[in-house]
C-alpha cells in the first residue's frame, strides 16, 4: 500500500519544494505582472503566505486522520456521497493538469530540437514516469533529494549572472495602483502556490514523523516564495512590465542576454537543463495524485496496476491541442477552475472536521504508527 512507503523529514522538504517551484518559476512572473504590475513580487509572496496557511490546516487534518490521505478522509468529513464526489474532483483535476505539464515540456523543447518529433519526447518522459512510479514513492522522494538542490542552484545562478543587466527602477513606485490589484491577483497566483499543499494531501501519511510536516512545509514555502519573489524582481528589472507581460518564459528570455566579459555567453543552455529537470519533477507531482488517488478512491490494493494505462492516456491527451495557442488557452483555465476550488476545499474540510469534532488519532492509531516507524 502507498501508506507503507515511508519518507524522512528532509525528503518531505524536497517534496514541498518540488511542488512549490517545479516548473512554476517559468511562468508565474507574467500573470503576476498582468494582474498587479510592478507589485508582482508582493503578489507572489502573498500567494505563498496564504498557501502556507492552507498547508497548516491540511497538516491539522492529517493529524486527525493519520492513516488516511485526503481522498480517503473526505467521505468521513463531508459524508460518503459528497466526499466521494470531492475526492473524484481532486483526482480528475490532477488528471487534466498532467497532460498540460507534459505538453509544456514538449513545446519548450521545440526550438532546441526542431527535427525531433514531439511524440518522441512524450514517449521518453512517459517511460521515465512509469519507471519511477513502479519503483515506489520512496524512489521519487530520493529523486527530489538529488534534483531539487540542482534546480535551485541553477535558478539562483541565472539570477546572479544577470545582475549587471538590471535596472531596478523598473519596480518603482511600490503600491503604484494600491493593494486591490495584489488581492485580485490571488485568483491566479494562489493556485500556483497551493500546488505543493495539494500534493502533500496525498503523501502526508508517508511521513515517518508527522511533527516534521509543519517544519518541512514552512521552510519549503518560505524558500519557494522568496526565490520566486526575487525572480520576478530580476525579470521586471531587466525587461520592464510591458515586455514581461508579452513573454511566455521570462527566465529563458533573460538567460539569453547573460554575457560575462564579452567572452562567455549561451547561458540559455542552463535554462534547458533546468527546464527538463524541473518538468520531470513536476510531472510526477501531478501523476501521483491522480493514479494513487484513483486507486484509493476505487479501494484497490495496489496503485501500480493503474500506472501504465493512465500514463498512456495522459500521453495521448497531451497531443490533443493542435498548436501552442490552443495549449495556452487550456493552460489558462486550470488555475481558476481546477486548482483554486481544490485549494478552497482544504479549509472547508478542516472547518467541518473541527465543527463535527472528527478525530481518528486515538491510541490504537498511535500504536499502529509506532509499529510502522519501528
C-alpha positions, 0 to 999 in steps of 0.5 A: 500500500502507498501508506507503507512507503515511508519518507524522512523529514528532509525528503518531505522538504524536497517534496514541498519544494518540488511542488512549490517551484517545479516548473512554476518559476517559468511562468508565474512572473507574467500573470503576476505582472498582468494582474498587479504590475510592478507589485508582482513580487508582493503578489507572489509572496502573498500567494505563498503566505496564504498557501502556507496557511492552507498547508497548516490546516491540511497538516491539522487534518492529517493529524486527525486522520493519520492513516488516511490521505485526503481522498480517503478522509473526505467521505468521513468529513463531508459524508460518503456521497459528497466526499466521494464526489470531492475526492473524484474532483481532486483526482480528475483535476490532477488528471487534466493538469498532467497532460498540460505539464507534459505538453509544456515540456514538449513545446519548450523543447521545440526550438532546441530540437526542431527535427525531433518529433514531439511524440518522441519526447512524450514517449521518453518522459512517459517511460521515465514516469512509469519507471519511477512510479513502479519503483515506489514513492520512496524512489521519487522522494530520493529523486527530489533529494538529488534534483531539487538542490540542482534546480535551485542552484541553477535558478539562483545562478541565472539570477546572479549572472544577470545582475549587471543587466538590471535596472531596478527602477523598473519596480518603482513606485511600490503600491503604484495602483494600491493593494486591490490589484495584489488581492485580485491577483490571488485568483491566479497566483494562489493556485500556483502556490497551493500546488505543493499543499495539494500534493502533500494531501496525498503523501502526508501519511508517508511521513515517518514523523508527522511533527516534521510536516509543519517544519518541512512545509514552512521552510519549503514555502518560505524558500519557494516564495522568496526565490520566486519573489526575487525572480520576478524582481530580476525579470521586471528589472531587466525587461520592464512590465510591458515586455514581461507581460508579452513573454511566455518564459521570462527566465529563458528570455533573460538567460539569453542576454547573460554575457560575462566579459564579452567572452562567455555567453549561451547561458540559455543552455542552463535554462534547458537543463533546468527546464527538463529537470524541473518538468520531470519533477513536476510531472510526477507531482501531478501523476501521483495524485491522480493514479494513487488517488484513483486507486484509493478512491476505487479501494484497490490494493495496489496503485501500480496496476493503474500506472501504465494505462493512465500514463498512456492516456495522459500521453495521448491527451497531451497531443490533443491541442493542435498548436501552442495557442490552443495549449495556452488557452487550456493552460489558462483555465486550470488555475481558476477552475481546477486548482483554486476550488481544490485549494478552497476545499482544504479549509472547508474540510478542516472547518467541518472536521473541527465543527463535527469534532472528527478525530481518528488519532486515538491510541490504537492509531498511535500504536499502529504508527509506532509499529510502522516507524519501528 
